[in-house]
Amino acid sequence: MTIEGTATVRTGQAGQDVEAGQAAQAGSVTTTTAAGTAAKTAVVQPRGPLHSPGPPRRRSVGRPATPGGAGWLLACDALAAAAAPLVTGPAPLPAALAVLLTFAVFAALNRARGLYRPTLTGAALDELPPLLGHSAVAWCAAAALFAERHEPTRTLALVSAQTLLAVAARGAAHATRRSAARRRPRPTLIVGTGPHAQRVAATLAQHLEFGLRPVALVGPVPAQPPERAPLPVLPLSDDLGRTVPLGAVRHVVFARPPQRRLLRLFWERGCAVWWIDHTPVGARAAGAPRTSHLWGYTCRRLDPPRRHRVARWAKRGLDIVIAGTALVAVAPLLLLCALAVRIADGPGVIFRQERIGEDGRPFVILKFRSLRPADDQEAETRWNISQDGRMSPVGRLLRRTSLDELPQLWNVLRGDMSLVGPRPERPHFVERFSRVYPGYADRHRMPVGLTGLAQISGLRGDTSIEDRTRFDNLYIETWSLWQDVRIMLRTAAACLRRGGS
């Protein structure tokens, strides 16, 4: 399927035609149906200058596109805080300081409550109760700090004025967003091909106030597609990220339970991701978040997990300090190991091999050579050499005590690796395991490590890849700096006991 120009998309049950609009800067999407025929629809790229050809640039994972940014709502709140004293008349409070403090507290409370979080629907009256409470807290704080005497009536007037002004301004902002959404709905992928996905696509096409225009479904291609398919189907495959051009589709709606692999793929491409859940409210787990609705369906915004920058810097700082100190401390041991390998196995003390690191980036890992492979093919595709008779006693000792891994301290110092993280693997096995074991590719969300939770749990050498994948993802989901320290201490204890792979 090639997507360009102008096209007409038919909705599911309603069968109504929805004009796709002019695609002045259209991308191209190629897909095949079960019958091998081509279908067309429009994927409209955002307006703006065309970029020069080349590989797509990776967008920030933490800032996906939104149908209505928080900036306008923040401006509405600032306007309300500044205008409240003017509406209620002169005040004994120092105006500038009081307004600044009030706005700071008001905005902080609104952010904590999620009032700047993008939703498909926004109603100012729904926001009135929290706005009233936050305004009361903000003005009471200002009165306590700046007023010489307590004036409950004055504070009540300020709270009421700010709340009403904020509701009015936010109402205007929401109305403006809905109007803009109707005029320029954004191209949207629907993940799912079943009846629920078809209904969601039809609802979005009929109610353009949500600002999302379905252009394709993503999922298994039906064995017998209808003669007049409502929407083209993009098959779920590893090529999906290349099939959808960067910038052509910026919104994705899951009409089925989201999969982590797909979520990460769309997040990395800068897409805003929504989950339209048709499960009855009573059947959901208690406390499940509900941010908005889509024509009666529960709709939740799915944002990527944010790694705290300070935590990442702390992890990197720990790596530099410990790896640098360890390289100096074990320099005599490194020299002895290198000398032993040179005497026992000849030249070529350091073994270099390509491995896959964080976010799928390749790097060259360093190890003391314990076995000279027959050729490069054997080095890249042979899984385990622990029982290989070609290993010399020195190589076997180095592997059993994990001393062959010591040169990787240099990889840690360079930034290729971390002290703690999922163990890096060769490209051949990364590709193979990613196809076979769900969640394996998710291990590359964090830097690979010299040791990890899987290794200290006994999953080394020829052990279950499925179990390793589970432990590696558990480590990522529950990461903390203290957990890294604990894993390093347990690794050192295991090495002293001469456990190794």
N, C-alpha and C positions, 0 to 999 in steps of 0.2 A: 504494500500500500504506500503510495506517495501522497503526502499531504501538502497541498499548495493551493494558492488562489482562493476562490470562494466555493463553499460547499453548503449543502443542506443536510442537517442531522435530524433524523426522525426519532422521537422519543418512544419509550417502551409501550406501555399499555394505551396511552392516549393517542398515539399515532399522529401527533401534530407535528408540523414542520417548524423547526426553529432555525432562523437565519443565522448562519455562522459569522457573517460579516466579512469585510475585506481583510485579507491576509497580506498586507503590504510587505511585511517582513516574515514570511512564512518559513517554518522549518520543514524538514522532511522526515517522515516516519515510515519505515518499511516493515510490513508484517504479512503473514500469510494466513489464510483461513484453511479449514479442513478441506474445502473443495479446490483449493489452489487458486482461487480468483482474487482479484484485487478490489479493494474498496477505498473510497475517498471521504475525507472529512477535513476540516480546517483546524490547524493548530497555529494560533496567531502569536507571534513573538511580541514582547513588549516594545513599545515605541522607543526610538532612540537611535543613535548612530550604530551602523553595522560595525562589528569587530572584524579585524583581519583574520583570515583563515588560520587555523592551527588547532592544537589540542584544547579541549574545553578547560577553562580555569575553574578550579575548585572553589566553591563559595564557602563562606563561614558557616559551619554547622550550627552555630548558636543563633543565627539571625535569618531564619527563613522568611520568605515573603508573606505578607499578611494582607487581608482584605481591607483592613482599617488600622493604621498604626496607632501606637499609644501617644504619639506626639500631640495630636489634636486634642485628645482627652486631657492630657497634662496641661495644655494651654487653656482649656476650658476651666480647669480647677484653679490655675493661676489667676485667671481673669476674675473668677468668683471670689477668691481670697482678697484680691486687690480692691474689688468694687464694693465689698460688703461694708467697710467703714464709711465709704462715700454715700451709700444708700441710707445708712442709719444716722448720719450726721456726725459732727465733731466728737471725738472720743478723748478721754483723759490718757489713753495709752499712747506711748510713742509710736506713731503710725507706721513708720518704715520697719522698725524692729518687730513690732507686733505682727505685721503682715508677713514678713519673712518667716518668722517662727511658725505662724499659723499655717502658711503654705507648706513648709517643710514637714510638719507633723501630719497635715492633711494628706499630702502626696504619699508619705511613707505608709500611712495606714491604708490608703487606697491600693497601693501596690501590693501590700501584704494580703489584702482581701482579694486580689485578682481583678480589680476594676480597670486595670490597663491591659488586661489580657485580651487578645483579639478573639472575637466570637462571630459566628455567622449571623446572629441576631443580636440587636442591642436595643434596650428599652430604658429610657431614663427613669420612668416611674419604678421599674424593678430595682433600680440602683438607689432610690431615695432613702430607704431605711439605713443602709450602711453609710451613705453620705451624711445623713443627719447625725449619726453617732460619731463619725470621725470629725465632723465639724465641731461638735460639742467638746470633744477631747482637745482639739487644737486650740479653740478660743479659751477654754478653761486654763490651759497651760499658759497661754499668753497673759491672761488676767492675773494668774498667780505670780508671774515673773515681773510684770511691768506696771500693774495697777497699784496705786497707793492704798486704795480701799476697794473692797469687794463690792461690785455692782451687779447683782444677779440679773436685773432687768436689762441692763445694757448688754451683758454677755448673751442673754437669751435672744435679744434682737439681732446681734451679730451672727449667732449660730443660725437663726432662721433665715436671715438674708443670704448668707453664704450658701446654705443648702439649696434654697430656691434658685439662686443664680447658677449654681453648679448643675442642677437638674435641667434648667432651661438651656444652658449652653451645651450640655451633653445631648439633650434632645435634638438640638439643631445639628450637632455633629453626626448623630446617628441617622437623622433624616437625609443629610447630605451624602453620607456613605451609601445609604440605600438607593438614592437617586443615581449616584455615580455607578453603582453596581448594575442597575438596570440598563444603563446606557452602554456600559462596557464590561459585560461579564467575562470572567477570566477562564481560559481553556483549562479543563480539569480532567484528570484520569480517574476512573472508577475502578478500584481493585475488587474484583469479583465478577462472576458471569452468571450467577443464579438469579432466581426471581427477585430476591431482595435487592440485588445490584441493579436490575432492570428498573425496579420501582424507584430506587434512589435517583437513577439517571433521569427518569421521566419527571420526577419531582423537581430536580434542579433545573431541567429545561423549561418547565412550566412556570417556575417561581424565580425569575431572574433577580429578585431583590436580594437573594443570597449571594449573588455575584459570582457564581460558579457555573460555567457552561460545559457539560460533559462532551468530550470529543472521542473517547475510546474507552473500552473495558480492558482490564488486565486480568488474565486468568486462563484456565484451560480452554482451548478452542473446542467448541462442540463438534461431535462426530458428524452430525447432520445439521449444519447451520440453516436457518430459515432463508427462503428465497430473497426476502427483503429484510436483511438484518438491521435492527434499530441502530446499532453502533458497531464499528469495527472492533475486533478483539486482538489485543497484543498478547502473544503467548508469554507465559512466565519462563524466562530463560536467563542465562548469565549475560546475554547480550542486551537485556532490557535497558540498561543504563546507556548503551550506545544507540539504541533504537530511538529513544526520545531525545531530541536535540536540547542542549542546555539553553534554558531561557524560553523554549517553546511552550512548555507546560510547567507552571509554578505552583499548582495546587493538586493535591491527591486526596481522594476520599476513599477510605476503606469501608467497604460494605460487608466485610467479614472480619473475624478476629485478626489483628495485625500480626505479621511475622517480623521478627527482629531484623532479618537480613534485608527484607524489602524496606522496612522503616529506615535503616541506615543508608540504603542506596538513595532513597528520595531525600533524606536529610542532607546528604553530602552534595546533592545537586541543587540545594537551596530551595526545596519545595516546602510549602506549608502543608501539613498532614492532618487530616480530620478522620475521625472514626464515627460512622453513623451506625448506631446500635439499635437493632429492632427487638432486642430482648426485653420483655416486660420489666418494669421497674422493680416489682416484687421479687423477680427471679435473680436480680443482681446482688452481688456482695454488698453488705452494708457499708456505707461510707464511700461508695464509688463516686468519683467526681463527675459532675454534670455541668458543663460550662454553658451550653446553649441548646437549642433544638433546631431541627430542620423539618418544618411542616409536621411536627408531632413526634418525629424520631429524635431520640437522645443523641446529641452531637457533642463530641469531646475533641478538643485540640490536643494533639500529641506532639510535644516538644522534645527535642533531643536532650539527653542528660547533660548537664553542664559540669564540666570538670573545673573545680575551683583553681584559678591561676596560682594562687598562693600555694595550694597543695602541690601542684605540678612543679613549681619552683623549689619547694621544699624537697620533693622526691629527687629532683635533679641535683640539688645541692648536696643531699645525702650521698648520692652516687659519686659525685666528684670528690667529696672529702674522703669517703671510705676507699674508693678505687685508687685515688692518688696515694693515700697512706699505705694501702696494701701493696701497691707496686713497689714502693720504696722498701717496705718491711720484708717482702718475700723476694727481693732482687737476688740474694744469694741462692735461694731455692730455685728460682727460675734459671739461673746460670747452671746449677747442678743438673736440672732436668734436661736442659738443652745439650749439655755435654754428654749425658747418658744416652740420649737419642742419637746424637752424632756418632758415638762410638759403636752403639749396638746396631743401628740401621743405616748408617751412612749419611751423606749430605741431604739437605732438605729437612731441617729441624721443624720448621713451622708449616703446618698444613692450612691452606687457605681454601675456603669454600663459600659459594654464594648461598645466603639464607634470606628469608623474607622477614622484614621487621614491621614496625608500626605502620598502619595504613597501607600495608602491602608493598612498602618500599624495600627493594633489595639492598643488601650490603654484604661485605666480605667478612666472614667470621674467622677468627684465628684460634688455632689449637696446636698443641704439641703433636707431632705425627706419631701415631701408634701403629699404623699399617700403611704400606704403600699400595694404593689401589692399582689394578691392572691397567685401567684407562679412566678417562673422564666420565664415560658412561657408567661405569661401576660406581664411581664416587657419587654421582648424582642420583642414582636409582636404587642402589643396594641399601636395604633397610637397616640391618644389624650386623655388626662384625665381631660381637663379643666372643663367639665361639670359633672364629677363624683361626686356623692353624698357622697362618702366615705371620701372626703377631709374635713379636719377640717377647722375652720375659720382661724387658723394660717397658714395652708398649702395654703389656697386660697389667703391669703394676701401675702405670700412669692412669689407665682407665679405671682400675678397681678403686684407686684412691682419689679419682677425679682431679688429679694434678694436671692432666692434659688440658683442662679447661682454664688454667690460670692465665694464659695469654689473653683471654677474653676480658680481663680487667682493662686492657687497652681499648677494646671495643666500647666498654662502659665509659671510660674517660673521654673518648671521642664523641660519644652521644649516639652511637649505633644501637646500643643496648642499655638496659638498666640493670642494677644488681638483682632486682626481683621482678619477675613478670613471666608470662608464658614463654616456654622455650622456643627459639626460632627453628624453623624447619626449611628443608630445601624446596625450591619452586615446584619440582616434580610432585612431591608429596603434599604440598599445600594445595595444589590444584586437585589432586586425587582425593584427599581427605575432605576438601570443601564440598565436593559432589556427594560424598558418601555419608558424612556425619553432619547433621544439622547443628548449626552454631559454631562450627569449626572456624569459619572465616571471622566470626565475631571476636576471636582471640586477639586479633590485630588492632583492637581499639586502643590498646595501651602499648608502651614500649615492651619489646621482648626482653627476657631477663636471663641472667646467669643461673639463677635458680628460681623456684616458684612453689606455689602451694601444691601443685600436682607432684613435684619431685620429692618434697618432704613427706608426702603421703604415700610414698613407695611406688609412684607411677613413673618409673624410669626404665630406659632400655626397651625391651620387647614387651610392653604392657598395653592395656586397652586404650586405644585412641579415643574412644567414646568417653571413657572415664576421665582421661586427661582433659578433654574438651570441657567436660562439666566442671572440673575443679578449676580450670583456667578462667572460665567465665564467672564462676563463683568468686574467685579472687578479685576480678575486675569490679563486680557489682558491690563487693563489700570492702573495697580498698581503703586502707588508712595507713598513715606513716608508721604507726606502732605495729601494724600487721607486717609491714616490710621488715622491721627490726626483728620481730619474732621469727619470721621465716629465715632470716640470715643467721640468727643464733642456732636454730634447729639444723640448718644446713652445715654450719661449722661443727656441731656435735656429731652429725652423721659422718662427716669426713674424718673426724678423729676416730670414729669406730670402724673406719676403713670400709664403709658401705660404698658402693659405686655401681655404675652400670656395666 
